[in-house]
Amino acid sequence: MTMVHEKTVLKNFIGGRWVDAEAAGTAPVYNPATGEVIAETPLSTAADVARAVEAAKAAYERWRKVPVIKRARLLYAYLERLRREREALARMITTEHGKSLADALAEVDRGIESVEHATAAPTLMMGDALAEVAEGLEQTTYRYPLGVVASITPFNFPAMIPLWVIPWAVVTGNALILKPSEQTPMTTLRLVELLHEVGLPDGVVNVVNGAKEAVDALLAHPDIVAVNFTGSQKTAAYVYETAARYGKRVQAFSGAKNHAVVLEDAVLAPTIDGILRAAFGNGGQRCMATSVVVAVEGIADDLVERLADGARKLKVGSGFEEGVELTPLIREEHRRRVLSYIKEGEKQARLVVDGREAMSRFPRGFYLGATVFDRVTPEMRLWQEEIFGPVLSVVRVRDLDEAIAVTNRSRYANGAILYTQSGKAARRFREEIDAGMVGINVNIPLPVAFFPFGGHKDSFYGVIGENGKDIVQFFTRKKTVSSRWF
């Protein structure tokens, strides 16, 4: 099998075969480090989605009856293939996304961690039972797969986020239709190819490339019963509202504006290093990125000076360069969007480090250096909106009370971090901060695979999160059986 057409137009994967999309239109896949087009993504139509649904429906009728232990054993074989392909997958990520090879390897590892956890499905899918709820009456709860499900994944983690979904949808007995980002589809296609190489039956996982038309078709199709989505806030809200209107189960992971609060007793050296990596790693293009530092006044001047010094020293370059710390953005149009925030911000806040200066050193590719603003306030768009780029804002506050109040004003509530040596402050922060994922001296509080992922407010639309026990609940339905025998 080969995923690339002789004219570099990617194919869909439906019913165990690579097939041409019916769509005439395509979208370019770039190498962000060079600006070169490396492939074309077909913009699939509703007819392509319908074709995938038919293949998934047929496969589901057989797959749902396969014992869960056998489904889990398939994942063991998949794990071995992923480990062998780890570096090749990482190089593909760096090529189509632009992130550093070290970040790409870490991404693959986090995806592998999810597959490892999914092999525990025989235990995680167990129900509950009680022998005597009343005289002679027993009740038992069983878990069953949902049917045909869909997942729409983002550009910034083309391996990790699909691997947060694929093994769970499969091991719980569903048939999956996956729509990867049209900007970074190649890694995801390879992941699905590898799964079939280790024996996944045809039609259990299908891939339809495309953009809005494909998304709309997935949301509206009557035979798709659940939708998983990760992406921007605007699109997440649209996906959640539309899919729910069609009666589907939905989880839509959305935007973020993660705040890192720094108290006067913080140990500054690791704090500075951690903030810089969390803010500027992956070009700031991740929902767990630190985009706002909330500094208590007694430490603010020193903190800003040291953050600025560190930001200026970050090595900007291609993800394949040794020691690179800041890689290009995904597209030129995205870079223009980030630049518009910098242009507006310099009229309102204090521009301490101007990342635009790095652009002149890279005539090719979509580079932008680290940018740091000081004296940002909640009235500014810099503070209010997710920029998704290498822009860090510093807000100054009097104390922890004001820091919590400022952070909780955000429309987003994905992650929040506190740097302190005070257990009392940490406990208070944990209890009062409105965020789904909280870090105490942890730069990126991303849960491991057996803890749930998800935020609050406009960072998440739905009820059940991703990973851990939550993802099992999302991809299964329960039946409670009451029995009495005479």
N, C-alpha and C positions, 0 to 999 in steps of 0.2 A: 504493500500500500504506500501511496505517497500523497501528501496533503496538498502539494503545490502543483498547479496546472503548468503546462509548458510556457504559458504567457504570464506566469507568476500570479495568476488569479487563484486565490484559495478556494477550496471546495467545502461543501457541507458534508457532514458525516451522518448518514441516515440509514438505519436498518443494517448496520455493519459494513457499509460501503461508502467510499468517497463519491459524491455526486455533485454535478454542476448545479448551481442555483439557477432558478428560472429568471432571476433578476438580470437586467441589462446593466444597471448601474453598479459602480464599485467605489470604494473609499481607499485612499492610499495608506499603506502601513509604512511609517518612516523609521529610519534609524535616527533617533534624536541627537546623537553625537555628531552626525555628519549632515543631516538634512536630506539624505538620499532616500528614495522610495525603494523598499526592499520587497514589497508584495502588494497585491490589491485584494481588499476584502469585498466579497459580493454583498450587495445590499438586498438580502433575501426578501421575498414577498410573502403575503399571507398564504399563497399556494405552497411555498416551501415549508412553512410552519405546519400546514395541514398534512403535508406528506410525512413530516417527522412525527406528528401526533398519531397517524395511522400505524406507523412502525412501532411506536412506543406502546400503543394499545395492544397490539398483537403480542408483543414481547411480555408485557405485564401479566397477561393471563397465565403465562408459563412461569415467569420469574417469581411471582408472589407465592407460588406453591413450593418453591425450592426451600428446604429447611434452612433456617437462619444460620446454623453452624456451617453449612456448605457455602452460603454466601460469604460468611466471614473468612473461610479458608481461601476463597478467591482473593481477598484483600491481603492475605499473607504473601501470596505470589506477587501481587501488585507492589507491595512494600519492597520486595527484593528488586524488582525492576526499577522502581523509583530510586533506590539507593545506588544502583549501578549507573543510572542515567543522571545522577545528581548534578554533576558538573556540566554536562551537555545542556540540561534544562536551564541551569543558571546562565550559561553563555547565551542561550536563546533569549532569556529575559533581558539581559543587559543589551543585547542587540536591538530588540524591538521596543523596549521601554526606556533604556538609558541609565538605569540605576547601576551602582557600582557592583562589580562581581561579588564582593564580600556581602553586600546587601542581598544580592540575588541568591547566593548560596544559603544565607540565613532564611530567606523566604521559602526556598524549597524545603529546608529542614522543618520549618513550622508547618508546612503542608504535610510532610511525612508524619509528623507528630499526630496530626488529625487522623490520618489513615491508621496509625498504630492504635489510637484510641477506639476507632470504629470496629476493630477486630473484637472488641469486648461486647459487641451488640447482643450475643446470646444472653448475657447477663443483664444488660441495660434494657432489653425489651421484655424482661420478665414482668408479669402482672402481679396482682395481689389476690389473696384468698382468705376467707374466714369460714371455718367449718360450721359454726352454729350462730348465725346472726339472729335466729329465732328457732323455736323447737322444730327440728328436722329440716331446717332451711340453711343452705350454704350459698355463699356468693363469691364469685370469682371475676377478676378483671383481666382481660386479654388485650394485647396490642396487635393491630393489623396495619399493613401498608395502606396508603391513601389511594394510589392509582398512578396516573400520569401527572408528573410535577414538572415545574420549570424553574430554572435559575438564570438570572441575568447578572453577570459579573462585571466588575469595573476594570479600567485599564491599569491601575497602579499596582495590583498584585495578581498578575495573570496566572500564577501557579498556586499561591497560598489560598486565595479565596475559593477558586474552583475545588481545591482539595479539602476545603472546609465543608463542601456541599456534596461532591460526587460520592465519596465513600458512604456517607450517611444515607443519601437517597437510595443508593444501591443496596446496602446491607439491610436496610429496613424493608426491602421488598418492592420498592417503587420502580417505575420507569421514568427516566429523566430526559428532559430537553434542555440543553444548555445553550444560552446565547452569550458568547464572550464579547468583550468590548471590541468594536470594530477597529480600535486603535492598536490593540495588542492581542490579536487572536491566535498567533502561531504557537505560543507555549501551551495554551489551553487545548488546542487541537492535538498537540503531541501527547499531552496527558491522557486524552481519551484514546488515542491510538495505542498507547502502551497498555491501557486497561484491557483492550480487546486482544492484544497480543498474548496476554496471560489467560485468556479464556472466557471473558465476559460474553454472554450470549448476544447475538445481534439484536439491536433494537432497544436494549435496556438503557443505554445512554446514547443520545443523538445530539449533534451539534448543528445549530442553524446560525450562520453568520448574519450580520446585518445591523441595522440601526432602528429608527423609530417605527417603521412599518412592521418589522419583525417583532418588536416589543409589543406593539398594539395587538398584533395577531395572537401572541402568547396570552396577553391579558384577557382577550375576548373569547378565546376558543372554549367551547362548552365542555370539552373532554379533559381539559387541564384543571385539576382540582386545587392546586396550591402553587404559589409563586414566592420564590426567594429572590431578593434584590439587594445589591449594594451599589451605591453611587451618590450623586449630588442630592442636596436637600430638595430642590425643585422637582427633580425626576422621581425621587423616592416618594414624595407626597402624591405625585401623579399616579405612580404605579400602585400605591396603597389604595387610593380612592377608586381607581378604575377597576382593579382586580376585585376589590371588595364589592363594588357595584355588580360585578358578574358572579358574586357568591363564592369567591375563592378564599381559601386560607392564605394569609399574606404575612410576610415579615420583610420590612424594607429598612435597611440600614443606611443612614443618611450622613449629613455633614457634621462638622465639629468646629469648635473654637476652644481648644484645650488650654487651660490656664495652669501655669506653674507658680505657686506662691512660695516666696523665699523669705523666711524669717531671719531675724538678726543672729540667731544661734546656728544657722546653717553652716556646714563645713563647705567653704566656698570652692575649693579646688575641684572636688568631684561634682559639685553642683553646677559650676560653669561648664565643665566638660559634658555633663549629661544634658544640660539645656541645649548646648550647641548641636550635639548629635541628634537630639529629639526634634529640634527646630529645622535643621538644614539637611539631615540625611534624606535620601530619596528626593532631593530637591524640594522638600517640604510637602510633597505630594502623597500624603497619607492621612487618614482620618485620626490617627493617634499622634500626629505631630504636635509639638508644643508651639503655639502661635502667639501666646501672650504670657509674659512674665509679670507677676504682680509682686512688686518689691516694697517691703516695709521701709519707710523713709530713712531710718538709721543706717541701712545698708545699701540704699539705692544708688548713690553716687559711685561707690566702689564696684558694685555689681554691674552697672552699665558700662563703666570703663573697661572692666575685665571681659564682659561679653563682647564689646566692640573690638577689643584687641584680639580675642579668639576668632571672631567672625572674619576679620581681615586676613588672618593667617590660614583660613581653610583652603585646602587645595581644590581648585576647580578644574574639571577635566572630564574626559571620557571614562565611563565605568570600567573600561579595561586597563586603565592606567594604574600603576602601583601606588597605593596610598591616597588615591583621590577621595575627597570627602564631600564634594558638592558636584552633582552631576546635572545634565541638562534637563529642561522641562520637556513634556511629552510632545508639544506642538508649538509652532510659531504663533498661532492664534491664542493659545493659552498663555504664552509669554507676554503677548500684547495685553491680555487681560490683567496679568499680575503687574505689568508696568503701569497700567492705569491707576491701580491702587497706590503705587509709589508716588506717582505724579500728584495725585490728590493729597496724599498723606504729608508730603513735604510742605504743603501750604498750611497745615494744621498742627503738626507735631514737630519734634526736633529730629531731623534725619542725622543719625550718628554714623552709620555705615551705608554707603550707596552702592548697591550691588550692580547697578547699571555700568559701572566702570569696567567690570569684567567682560562685558559684551564685545568690546573692541578687540580683545585678545582672541576671540573665537568667531571668525567671519563665517564659519560653517557650523550648522547645528543650532540648537535652541537654548543656549546657555544664559544664565543670569546668576550673578554673584549673591552672596549673603547680604541682606539688608536689615538694618536695625533702626527702629524708631524709639525715641524716649519721650516721656510725658504725653503718652496717648491717653485719651479719656473715653468713657463709654458713649459719648455723643458722636464719635467719629466712626466712619465706615471701616477704618482699619481695625477697630475693635469689634464691630458688630458682625462682619461678614467673613465667611470662610474664603480665604485667598487661595489656598492650595498651592503655595509657592514658598520660596526662601525668604520670607518676610517675618521678622520677629518684632512684636510691639511690647514696650515696657510701660506698665501702669504703676504709678506710685500711690501708696496708701499709708495710713497712719499705723494700723495694727492688724492683727488677725481678724478681728471683727469686720473691719472694712474690706479686707481681702476676700473673706467669704461672701460678703454682701455683693461686691463687684462681680465676683465669679458667678454667683447665682443669678445675676441680672441677664446673663447671656441667654439667647434663645436656644442655644445648644447645651447639651449636658452629656457629652460622650465621655471624656476623660478629664481628670483634675489631679494635680500633683502638689504635694507639700514637701518642702525641704526644711527640716528642723531636727534638733536633737531632743526636743521636748515630747515625752510620751503624752503629757496632758494636752498639748496643742494638737498632736496627731489624732488623739481620740476625738477631740472636739471637731476637728476638720472632717474626720470620717463620718461623724454623726450628722453634721450640719450642711456639708457640701452636697449640691445636687448634681451628681454625675454617676453614670453607670459603672465606670471603672476608675478606681482611685489609687494613686501611688503615694507612698510615703518614702521619700528618698529613692524612688524608682522612676527612672526617666520616661519610660514608655510602659504604662501599666497594662500591657496586653496580656490577657489571661492565657495560661497554657490550655491545651486542647480539652482537658476534662473539667474546666471551669467555663461558665457561659460568657459570651461576648455580647455587648449591647449597651446602648446609652438610654437617655431619657429625653423628654421634650422633643425638639425638632431634630434630634440625632437618631431617632428610631421610631418607626411606625409599625406597631404590632404589639403583641403580648409576650410571645416566646422568643428568646434570644437564640444565638447561634453557638454551636459547640456544646460539649458536656451533655448533661441530661436534657437540656433544653432542645437540642436539635433532634433528639430521639422523639420527644413529644411533638415537635413540629411535623415530622415526617410520618407519624403514625396516628391512628384513631383507636379509641378504646371501646370495648364492649364489656359491660358488666352483666354477667349471667347469674340469675337466681335459680336455684335448683332444689326441688323437694321430691323425694322418691317414696312411693307407697308400696 
